[in-house]
């Protein structure tokens, strides 16, 4: 797996965690963490959404470059005798 995809997945996971802890049932856990309890819940919710979007973008763009290459058949008469990789 590509390292950019792993980073993308981690960012999405952190973003989802931020969104979950800012929801009503889990807001009591916010007061237990000193750094997070100082921040307004709306800022944490926006930060979670931004992390999810950035993580998805990095995960999509982190794909391998082999998708840009394609194989084209080499013909001899009507028969395919091989394939050539083009960029």
C-alpha positions in Angstrom: 0.0 0.0 0.0 1.2 3.5 -0.9 2.4 5.7 2.0 0.2 8.6 0.8 -2.9 6.4 1.0 -2.0 5.4 4.6 -1.7 9.0 5.6 -5.0 9.7 3.9 -6.7 6.9 5.8 -5.2 8.2 9.1 -6.5 11.7 8.5 -9.9 10.4 7.7 -9.9 8.4 10.9 -8.8 11.3 13.0 -11.5 13.5 11.4 -14.2 10.9 12.1 -13.1 10.7 15.7 -13.3 14.5 16.0 -16.8 14.5 14.5 -17.9 11.7 16.8 -16.6 13.3 20.0 -18.3 16.6 19.2 -21.7 14.9 18.8 -24.2 15.2 21.7 -23.8 11.7 23.3 -20.0 12.0 23.5 -19.6 15.6 24.6 -19.0 14.6 28.2 -15.7 13.1 27.0 -14.5 16.5 25.8 -14.2 17.8 29.3 -11.8 15.0 30.3 -9.1 15.9 27.7 -7.4 19.2 28.7 -6.4 20.5 25.2 -9.7 19.6 23.5 -11.9 20.9 26.3 -10.6 24.4 25.8 -11.7 24.5 22.2 -15.3 25.2 21.2 -17.1 22.2 19.8 -17.9 23.9 16.5 -14.2 24.4 15.8 -13.5 20.8 16.5 -16.4 19.8 14.2 -15.1 22.0 11.3 -11.5 20.6 11.9 -12.8 17.1 11.7 -14.7 17.8 8.5 -11.6 19.4 7.0 -9.4 16.5 8.0 -11.8 14.1 6.3 -11.9 16.1 3.1 -8.1 16.4 3.0 -7.6 12.7 3.8 -9.9 11.7 1.0 -8.1 14.0 -1.4 -4.7 12.6 -0.4 -6.0 9.0 -0.6 -7.3 9.5 -4.1 -4.2 11.4 -5.4 -1.9 8.9 -3.7 -2.7 6.2 -6.3 0.0 4.5 -8.3 1.1 6.1 -11.5 0.8 2.9 -13.5 -2.8 3.8 -14.3 -1.5 6.3 -16.8 0.3 3.7 -18.8 -1.8 1.5 -21.1 -1.1 -1.5 -23.2 -1.7 -1.3 -27.0 -1.8 -4.4 -29.1 0.8 -5.0 -31.9 -0.7 -6.5 -35.0 0.8 -8.6 -37.7 -1.9 -8.9 -40.3 -5.0 -9.6 -38.3 -3.3 -11.4 -35.5 -2.1 -9.8 -32.2 1.6 -10.7 -31.7 2.3 -8.7 -28.6 1.5 -5.6 -26.6 3.4 -2.3 -26.2 3.2 -0.1 -23.1 2.5 3.6 -23.9 2.3 6.6 -21.6 
